[in-house]
Amino acid sequence: MPGILHRLPNRCPDAPMTHTPTRPPEANSAPPAQSARLTSLDTFRGVIMVLMASAGLGFAKIAENFPGSAVWRVLGYQTDHAEWAGCTLWDLIQPAFMFMVGIALPWSVANRQAKGESFARMLGHAIWRAVLLIVLAIVLSSTWSKHTEWGFNSVLAQIGLGYPILFLLAFTGPRLPWIVALAILGADWLAFALFPLPPANFDWSSVGVPADWKFLTGFAAHWEKNANFASWFDTWFLNLFPRDEAFHYSKGGYQTLNFIPSLATMIFGLIAGRLLRSDLAMTEKLKRLVVAGLAGIVIGWLLGYAGVCPIVKRIWTPSFAFFSTGWVTLMLAGFVAVVDWSGYKRWTYPFVVVGLNPITLYCLWQVSGGFIRDQFKIHLGREFFSSLGPVWVPMLERGSVLLVLWLIVWWMYRRKIFLRL
């Protein structure tokens, strides 16, 4: 695809940082204030991508071997998605990534405006980027299939579906993004709340829900797996595309319409990006981020606790949007405080390497993990991953894949090659 792969003299054009990517940023250096602020964003993005590509180092699988260990029970739970209601560290990876798309947008727009680009050209690029993200998502989903897998619930597709609206909001005043985000979440809640519950004799196995499932009760049942407004929409929408057999339900419960409430997450990121670009003192920015983060967590938790709607990542309920955005905002505040306010930057290098090539790492992780594992077995022996014992095989496999993937993006980083859309 033309215009995607760039070899740049100093930096990735839309990347919100200006240090030369040939060595780690020095702790005692004095880059421009705007550059320093955004080093934290690239570090944050890199940490999230490394966490994703690590596949949790197989902790969820390893924890099964230590049923009596509270430590392993926590590690196993936090490195896997909640089965339905609830939220783990692993459930925060996608919200963090989408939140950072919103944060970076004000810098991207400012960079293009500084180059003299017209609004029409920028809008065209935003639409083109959205289309590419959706197409790439479908291609990646179809990598190991004999036919095109028409699905729109992966992170790239979700970003692509909402990105044009996010782009337009970047040119509005400070109030409209808040109004749109809250209106989106309110409309999403209403659509689910008004959708009729399944009858008492409903055959749950017909939508892939097992008999031992922990069903939601009361009003929360409007957000039950594969028996909600978004799942009903997909049984119509996804069957519009050519398929070998009709679509009946999503095995994991993920839905196309998730892009609507997750757009609110990106809009909250846009608001945070504007805050970071403002002329406010760093202490004031951190204060506002912390207050907003705590408010999001409290609002999300209260909505779930009061039974207004459960916290469910797989259908991105409004309570999950608030709750996850709250945690992600606190994470951002932590990175800004450590990297920008305190000036501790040397440790950021391995994460900045990834943070400047997130699409590259994501694509490689999606299509080459199995190939990399097989190459280790071929060249280092079939028993290589069991050298520490069978219990630790998942950790060695995932750790080895992560190392190879990091070396690839490091090689690109050293040569100033960045994959961007």
C-alpha positions as CSV (number, residue, x, y, z in Angstrom):
1,M,0.0,0.0,0.0
2,P,1.7,3.3,-1.1
3,G,2.5,5.8,1.6
4,I,2.5,3.4,4.5
5,L,6.2,2.5,4.9
6,H,8.5,5.5,5.4
7,R,12.2,5.9,5.9
8,L,12.5,9.1,7.8
9,P,15.6,11.3,8.5
10,N,14.7,12.1,12.1
11,R,11.4,11.0,13.2
12,C,8.0,9.6,12.4
13,P,5.9,12.6,11.1
14,D,2.9,12.1,13.2
15,A,4.8,10.7,16.2
16,P,4.6,13.1,19.1
17,M,8.3,13.4,19.9
18,T,11.4,15.0,18.5
19,H,14.4,13.2,19.9
20,T,16.7,11.4,17.4
21,P,15.9,7.7,17.5
22,T,19.4,6.4,17.6
23,R,20.0,6.3,21.3
24,P,18.0,6.5,24.5
25,P,16.9,10.0,25.5
26,E,19.2,11.4,28.1
27,A,17.9,12.1,31.5
28,N,19.9,15.4,31.8
29,S,19.1,16.6,28.3
30,A,16.8,19.6,27.8
31,P,14.5,19.1,24.8
32,P,11.7,21.5,24.1
33,A,8.8,21.2,26.6
34,Q,6.3,19.9,24.1
35,S,8.7,17.1,23.0
36,A,9.4,16.1,26.6
37,R,5.7,15.9,27.4
38,L,5.1,13.5,24.5
39,T,8.0,11.2,25.3
40,S,5.8,9.9,28.0
41,L,3.1,9.1,25.5
42,D,5.5,7.1,23.3
43,T,6.7,5.3,26.3
44,F,3.2,4.5,27.5
45,R,2.3,3.3,24.0
46,G,5.4,1.1,24.0
47,V,4.6,-0.4,27.4
48,I,1.1,-1.3,26.3
49,M,2.3,-2.9,23.1
50,V,5.0,-4.9,24.8
51,L,2.4,-6.1,27.3
52,M,0.1,-7.1,24.5
53,A,2.9,-8.9,22.5
54,S,4.0,-10.7,25.6
55,A,0.7,-12.6,25.7
56,G,1.0,-12.3,29.5
57,L,4.0,-14.6,29.3
58,G,1.6,-17.4,29.7
59,F,0.9,-16.5,33.4
60,A,-2.8,-17.5,33.1
61,K,-1.7,-21.0,32.0
62,I,1.1,-21.3,34.5
63,A,-1.2,-20.3,37.3
64,E,-3.2,-23.5,36.8
65,N,-0.2,-25.4,38.1
66,F,-0.3,-23.5,41.4
67,P,-3.9,-23.5,42.6
68,G,-2.9,-22.8,46.2
69,S,-0.8,-19.7,45.4
70,A,-2.5,-16.4,45.9
71,V,0.2,-14.7,43.9
72,W,-0.2,-16.9,40.9
73,R,-4.0,-16.7,41.2
74,V,-3.7,-12.9,40.9
75,L,-1.2,-13.0,38.1
76,G,-3.3,-15.5,36.2
77,Y,-6.4,-13.5,36.6
78,Q,-4.9,-10.2,35.6
79,T,-3.2,-11.5,32.5
80,D,-6.4,-12.9,30.9
81,H,-9.7,-11.3,29.9
82,A,-12.6,-11.4,32.3
83,E,-15.0,-14.1,31.2
84,W,-17.8,-11.5,30.9
85,A,-18.5,-9.0,33.7
86,G,-15.5,-7.5,35.4
87,C,-12.3,-5.9,34.4
88,T,-8.6,-7.1,34.6
89,L,-5.3,-5.6,33.6
90,W,-5.6,-7.4,30.3
91,D,-8.9,-5.8,29.6
92,L,-7.2,-2.4,29.8
93,I,-4.9,-3.0,26.8
94,Q,-7.3,-2.1,24.1
95,P,-8.8,0.9,25.9
96,A,-5.3,2.2,26.5
97,F,-4.4,1.9,22.8
98,M,-7.6,3.6,21.7
99,F,-7.2,6.3,24.3
100,M,-3.7,7.1,23.0
101,V,-5.1,7.4,19.4
102,G,-7.1,10.3,20.7
103,I,-4.2,11.8,22.7
104,A,-1.9,11.8,19.7
105,L,-4.4,13.4,17.3
106,P,-3.9,17.1,18.4
107,W,-0.2,16.8,17.7
108,S,-0.9,15.1,14.3
109,V,-3.3,17.8,13.3
110,A,-0.8,20.6,14.4
111,N,2.0,18.9,12.5
112,R,0.0,18.8,9.3
113,Q,-1.3,22.4,9.7
114,A,2.3,23.5,10.2
115,K,3.1,22.0,6.8
116,G,0.3,24.0,5.3
117,E,-2.1,21.2,4.6
118,S,-5.7,22.2,4.0
119,F,-8.6,20.8,6.0
120,A,-9.9,18.9,3.0
121,R,-6.6,17.2,2.5
122,M,-6.4,16.2,6.2
123,L,-10.0,14.9,6.1
124,G,-9.2,12.9,3.1
125,H,-6.1,11.4,4.9
126,A,-8.3,10.6,7.9
127,I,-10.8,8.8,5.8
128,W,-8.1,6.9,3.9
129,R,-6.4,6.0,7.2
130,A,-9.7,4.7,8.6
131,V,-10.3,2.5,5.5
132,L,-6.8,1.1,5.6
133,L,-7.2,0.2,9.3
134,I,-10.4,-1.7,8.6
135,V,-8.9,-3.5,5.6
136,L,-5.8,-4.4,7.5
137,A,-8.0,-5.7,10.4
138,I,-9.9,-8.0,8.0
139,V,-6.7,-9.2,6.3
140,L,-5.1,-10.0,9.6
141,S,-8.2,-11.9,10.8
142,S,-8.2,-13.9,7.6
143,T,-4.5,-14.8,7.6
144,W,-5.1,-18.5,8.5
145,S,-8.5,-18.9,6.9
146,K,-9.4,-20.2,3.5
147,H,-11.8,-17.3,2.9
148,T,-12.2,-13.7,4.0
149,E,-13.2,-13.4,7.6
150,W,-15.6,-10.5,7.6
151,G,-15.4,-9.2,11.2
152,F,-15.1,-5.7,12.6
153,N,-14.5,-6.2,16.3
154,S,-10.6,-6.2,16.4
155,V,-8.9,-3.1,17.7
156,L,-7.8,-1.8,14.3
157,A,-11.2,-2.1,12.8
158,Q,-12.8,-0.4,15.8
159,I,-10.4,2.5,15.5
160,G,-11.0,2.7,11.8
161,L,-14.8,2.8,12.2
162,G,-14.7,5.7,14.7
163,Y,-11.6,7.6,13.5
164,P,-13.3,10.0,11.0
165,I,-15.7,11.3,13.7
166,L,-12.8,11.6,16.1
167,F,-10.9,13.6,13.5
168,L,-13.7,16.0,13.0
169,L,-14.0,16.6,16.7
170,A,-10.4,17.7,16.8
171,F,-11.5,20.9,15.1
172,T,-14.3,21.7,17.5
173,G,-14.4,23.7,20.7
174,P,-13.7,22.3,24.2
175,R,-17.3,21.5,25.1
176,L,-18.5,19.5,22.0
177,P,-16.2,16.5,22.5
178,W,-17.5,16.1,26.0
179,I,-21.1,16.4,24.8
180,V,-20.6,13.9,22.0
181,A,-18.8,11.3,24.2
182,L,-21.5,11.4,26.9
183,A,-24.3,11.3,24.3
184,I,-22.7,8.3,22.6
185,L,-22.5,6.4,25.9
186,G,-26.1,7.5,26.8
187,A,-27.4,6.3,23.5
188,D,-25.5,3.0,23.7
189,W,-27.0,2.4,27.2
190,L,-30.5,3.2,26.0
191,A,-30.2,0.8,23.0
192,F,-29.3,-2.1,25.2
193,A,-31.7,-1.2,28.0
194,L,-34.7,-1.1,25.6
195,F,-33.8,-4.2,23.7
196,P,-36.1,-7.1,24.9
197,L,-34.8,-9.8,27.1
198,P,-34.8,-13.4,25.8
199,P,-37.8,-15.5,26.8
200,A,-37.7,-17.7,29.9
201,N,-37.4,-20.9,27.7
202,F,-34.6,-19.4,25.5
203,D,-32.0,-22.0,24.3
204,W,-28.8,-20.4,25.4
205,S,-26.7,-23.1,23.7
206,S,-27.9,-21.7,20.3
207,V,-25.8,-18.6,21.0
208,G,-22.8,-20.4,22.4
209,V,-23.5,-19.8,26.1
210,P,-22.8,-22.9,28.2
211,A,-25.2,-24.3,30.8
212,D,-22.8,-23.5,33.7
213,W,-22.6,-19.8,32.6
214,K,-22.8,-17.2,35.4
215,F,-25.8,-15.3,34.1
216,L,-26.4,-11.7,34.8
217,T,-29.6,-11.1,36.8
218,G,-32.1,-8.3,37.0
219,F,-31.8,-5.2,34.8
220,A,-28.1,-6.2,34.0
221,A,-29.4,-9.1,31.9
222,H,-29.9,-6.6,29.1
223,W,-26.1,-6.9,28.6
224,E,-25.9,-10.7,28.7
225,K,-23.6,-12.5,26.3
226,N,-24.9,-12.9,22.7
227,A,-28.5,-11.9,23.8
228,N,-28.2,-8.2,23.5
229,F,-28.8,-5.3,21.1
230,A,-25.3,-5.5,19.6
231,S,-25.4,-9.2,19.0
232,W,-28.8,-8.9,17.4
233,F,-27.3,-6.3,15.0
234,D,-24.4,-8.6,14.1
235,T,-26.7,-11.5,13.2
236,W,-28.1,-9.1,10.5
237,F,-25.1,-7.1,9.5
238,L,-22.4,-9.8,9.3
239,N,-24.7,-12.0,7.2
240,L,-24.7,-9.3,4.5
241,F,-21.2,-10.4,3.6
242,P,-20.3,-13.5,1.7
243,R,-19.8,-16.4,4.2
244,D,-19.4,-20.2,4.0
245,E,-22.1,-20.5,6.6
246,A,-24.5,-18.1,8.3
247,F,-23.3,-16.1,11.3
248,H,-25.2,-16.9,14.5
249,Y,-23.1,-15.6,17.3
250,S,-19.6,-14.4,18.4
251,K,-17.7,-17.0,20.3
252,G,-16.2,-14.4,22.6
253,G,-19.2,-12.1,22.6
254,Y,-17.4,-9.3,20.9
255,Q,-19.6,-7.2,18.6
256,T,-19.2,-4.7,15.7
257,L,-21.1,-2.0,17.4
258,N,-18.4,-1.8,20.1
259,F,-16.8,0.9,18.0
260,I,-19.5,3.3,19.1
261,P,-18.9,3.3,22.9
262,S,-15.1,2.8,22.3
263,L,-15.2,6.0,20.2
264,A,-16.1,7.7,23.5
265,T,-12.8,6.3,24.9
266,M,-10.9,7.8,22.0
267,I,-12.7,11.2,22.5
268,F,-11.7,11.2,26.1
269,G,-8.1,10.6,24.9
270,L,-8.5,13.6,22.5
271,I,-9.6,15.7,25.5
272,A,-6.5,14.5,27.5
273,G,-4.3,15.3,24.5
274,R,-5.6,18.8,24.4
275,L,-4.8,19.2,28.1
276,L,-1.3,18.0,27.6
277,R,-0.8,20.5,24.7
278,S,-2.1,23.4,26.8
279,D,0.0,26.0,28.5
280,L,-1.0,24.9,32.0
281,A,1.7,24.1,34.5
282,M,2.7,20.5,34.6
283,T,1.5,20.1,38.2
284,E,-2.0,21.4,37.1
285,K,-2.1,19.0,34.2
286,L,-1.2,16.1,36.5
287,K,-3.8,17.2,39.0
288,R,-6.5,17.3,36.3
289,L,-5.5,13.9,34.9
290,V,-5.6,12.3,38.4
291,V,-8.9,13.8,39.3
292,A,-10.4,12.7,35.9
293,G,-9.0,9.3,36.3
294,L,-10.4,8.8,39.8
295,A,-13.8,10.2,38.7
296,G,-13.9,7.7,35.8
297,I,-13.2,4.8,38.0
298,V,-15.8,5.8,40.6
299,I,-18.5,6.5,38.0
300,G,-17.9,3.2,36.2
301,W,-17.9,1.2,39.4
302,L,-21.0,2.9,40.7
303,L,-22.9,2.3,37.4
304,G,-22.0,-1.4,37.7
305,Y,-22.6,-1.7,41.4
306,A,-26.0,0.1,41.2
307,G,-27.1,-2.3,38.4
308,V,-27.4,0.5,35.8
309,C,-25.2,-1.6,33.5
310,P,-22.4,-4.1,34.3
311,I,-18.8,-3.5,33.5
312,V,-18.2,-5.7,30.4
313,K,-15.2,-5.1,28.1
314,R,-16.4,-7.5,25.4
315,I,-19.4,-5.3,24.5
316,W,-17.8,-2.0,25.9
317,T,-20.6,-1.1,28.2
318,P,-20.8,2.6,29.2
319,S,-19.7,1.6,32.7
320,F,-16.6,-0.1,31.2
321,A,-15.9,2.9,29.1
322,F,-15.8,5.1,32.3
323,F,-14.0,2.6,34.4
324,S,-11.3,1.6,31.9
325,T,-10.7,5.2,30.8
326,G,-10.3,6.1,34.5
327,W,-7.5,3.6,35.0
328,V,-5.9,4.4,31.7
329,T,-5.9,8.1,32.6
330,L,-4.2,7.4,35.9
331,M,-1.6,5.3,34.0
332,L,-1.0,8.3,31.6
333,A,-0.6,10.6,34.6
334,G,2.0,8.2,36.1
335,F,4.0,8.2,32.8
336,V,3.8,11.9,32.5
337,A,4.9,12.4,36.1
338,V,7.9,10.0,35.9
339,V,9.1,10.8,32.4
340,D,8.3,14.4,31.9
341,W,7.9,16.0,35.3
342,S,10.6,14.1,37.1
343,G,12.8,13.6,34.1
344,Y,13.6,9.9,34.4
345,K,14.0,8.9,30.7
346,R,16.9,6.5,30.3
347,W,14.7,3.5,31.1
348,T,12.2,4.5,28.4
349,Y,14.4,3.5,25.4
350,P,13.2,-0.1,24.9
351,F,9.6,1.1,25.1
352,V,10.1,4.1,22.8
353,V,11.5,1.7,20.2
354,V,8.1,-0.1,20.2
355,G,6.0,3.1,20.8
356,L,7.2,4.5,17.4
357,N,6.2,1.4,15.5
358,P,3.0,0.0,17.1
359,I,1.3,-1.0,13.9
360,T,4.4,-3.0,12.9
361,L,4.6,-4.9,16.2
362,Y,0.8,-5.5,16.2
363,C,0.9,-7.0,12.6
364,L,4.0,-9.1,13.3
365,W,2.5,-10.4,16.5
366,Q,-0.7,-11.3,14.8
367,V,0.8,-13.3,11.9
368,S,4.3,-14.5,12.9
369,G,4.1,-15.8,16.5
370,G,3.7,-19.5,15.6
371,F,6.3,-19.2,12.9
372,I,8.9,-17.8,15.4
373,R,8.1,-20.5,17.9
374,D,8.6,-23.2,15.2
375,Q,11.9,-21.7,14.2
376,F,13.2,-21.9,17.8
377,K,12.2,-25.6,17.9
378,I,13.8,-26.3,14.5
379,H,17.1,-24.6,15.2
380,L,17.5,-25.0,19.0
381,G,15.8,-28.4,19.5
382,R,12.2,-29.5,20.1
383,E,12.8,-29.5,23.9
384,F,14.2,-25.9,24.0
385,F,11.0,-24.5,25.6
386,S,10.8,-27.2,28.2
387,S,14.4,-26.8,29.3
388,L,13.2,-25.3,32.6
389,G,10.4,-27.9,33.0
390,P,7.0,-28.3,31.4
391,V,5.4,-25.8,33.8
392,W,7.4,-22.9,32.3
393,V,6.9,-23.7,28.6
394,P,4.3,-21.0,28.1
395,M,6.6,-18.3,29.6
396,L,9.6,-19.3,27.5
397,E,7.6,-19.5,24.3
398,R,6.0,-16.1,24.7
399,G,9.1,-14.5,26.0
400,S,11.1,-15.8,23.0
401,V,8.6,-14.5,20.5
402,L,8.5,-11.1,22.3
403,L,12.3,-10.9,22.1
404,V,12.4,-11.6,18.4
405,L,9.6,-9.1,17.7
406,W,11.3,-6.4,19.7
407,L,14.6,-7.0,17.9
408,I,12.8,-6.5,14.6
409,V,11.3,-3.1,15.6
410,W,14.6,-2.1,17.2
411,W,16.3,-2.8,13.8
412,M,13.7,-0.6,12.1
413,Y,14.1,2.1,14.8
414,R,17.8,2.2,14.4
415,R,17.4,2.8,10.6
416,K,14.6,5.3,11.1
417,I,12.0,3.1,9.4
418,F,8.5,3.5,10.7
419,L,5.2,1.9,9.5
420,R,2.4,4.3,9.8
421,L,-1.1,4.8,8.4
